[in-house]
Amino acid sequence: MIKKRGSRKYTIGALIWGVLVLVATLVPGRDPETMDTARKYGIDKIGHFILFAVLTFLVIKMYEERSLKVNFWMTSFALITLGVLTELAQNHIANRVMDTYDLAANILGIVVIVFLVKRK
């Protein structure tokens, strides 16, 4: 008898979004003036929040999709570690700088989604 495999849409989505997060945070910046404008108006903070919020949501749904119990502490720790490492790496990338407010936006995106999902 052949077992029916469940959907893997969240797993695939988490992998694709994870790559997007790495590209968005680690590709060298193009123009320092554009970066300054984005920072001035907080646009980059919104981007960091959204990137990590969506990634957190997809990872949690990936666990559920695979019928695994979600360990919110470990998931949060792993994603916050990713946020910290990407910010630290930016010090070594052209036209990028580590920004504690970007890191705060990363963490806030993670925490908000974990809080909302756990509340259900």
C-alpha positions in Angstrom: 0.0 0.0 0.0 1.4 3.4 -0.9 1.3 6.1 1.8 -0.1 9.4 0.7 2.5 12.1 1.3 1.2 15.3 2.9 1.6 18.7 1.4 5.0 20.3 1.7 4.0 23.9 0.7 5.1 25.4 4.1 8.4 23.5 4.0 9.1 24.7 0.5 7.9 28.2 1.4 10.2 28.3 4.5 13.2 27.3 2.4 12.5 29.8 -0.3 11.8 32.6 2.1 14.9 31.7 4.1 17.0 32.1 1.0 15.3 35.4 0.3 16.1 36.6 3.9 19.8 35.7 3.4 19.9 37.4 0.0 18.1 40.5 1.3 20.3 40.8 4.3 23.7 39.7 2.9 23.9 41.0 -0.7 26.2 44.1 -0.9 24.3 47.4 -0.8 24.1 49.3 -4.1 24.1 53.0 -3.1 24.9 54.5 0.3 22.5 57.4 -0.4 19.6 55.1 -1.0 20.4 53.2 2.1 20.5 56.4 4.1 17.1 57.4 2.8 15.6 54.0 3.7 17.1 54.3 7.2 16.0 57.8 7.7 12.3 56.9 7.1 12.5 53.5 8.8 11.7 51.6 5.6 14.5 49.1 6.2 13.2 48.4 9.7 9.7 47.5 8.3 11.5 45.2 5.8 13.5 43.5 8.5 10.3 43.0 10.6 8.4 41.5 7.6 11.2 39.3 6.5 11.6 37.7 9.9 7.9 37.6 10.8 7.0 35.7 7.6 10.0 33.4 8.1 8.8 32.6 11.6 5.3 32.0 10.5 6.4 29.6 7.7 8.8 27.7 10.0 6.0 27.2 12.6 3.6 26.1 9.9 6.3 23.8 8.5 6.4 22.0 11.9 2.6 21.7 11.9 2.6 20.5 8.3 4.9 17.7 9.3 2.8 16.9 12.4 5.7 17.8 14.7 5.2 19.6 18.0 6.4 23.2 17.7 9.1 24.1 20.2 8.5 27.9 20.3 11.6 28.5 22.4 14.0 26.6 20.1 12.4 28.1 17.0 12.7 31.6 18.4 16.3 31.0 19.5 17.3 29.6 16.1 15.6 32.5 14.2 17.0 35.2 16.6 20.4 33.6 16.1 20.0 33.9 12.3 19.0 37.6 12.8 22.1 38.3 14.9 24.5 36.5 12.6 23.1 38.3 9.5 23.6 41.6 11.2 27.1 40.8 12.4 28.0 39.6 8.8 26.9 42.9 7.4 30.0 44.5 9.0 32.0 42.6 6.4 29.9 43.4 3.3 30.3 46.4 1.0 27.8 49.2 1.7 26.3 47.4 4.6 26.6 48.1 8.4 25.4 46.3 11.5 22.4 48.2 12.9 21.0 47.4 16.3 17.6 48.8 15.3 17.6 46.3 12.3 18.3 43.5 14.8 15.5 44.8 17.1 13.1 44.7 14.1 14.2 41.1 13.3 13.6 40.0 16.8 10.3 41.9 17.1 9.0 40.2 13.9 9.9 36.8 15.4 8.4 37.6 18.8 5.1 39.0 17.4 4.4 35.9 15.3 5.3 33.5 18.1 3.0 35.4 20.4 0.1 35.5 17.9 0.5 31.8 17.1 0.8 30.7 20.7 -2.3 32.7 21.6 -4.5 30.6 19.3 
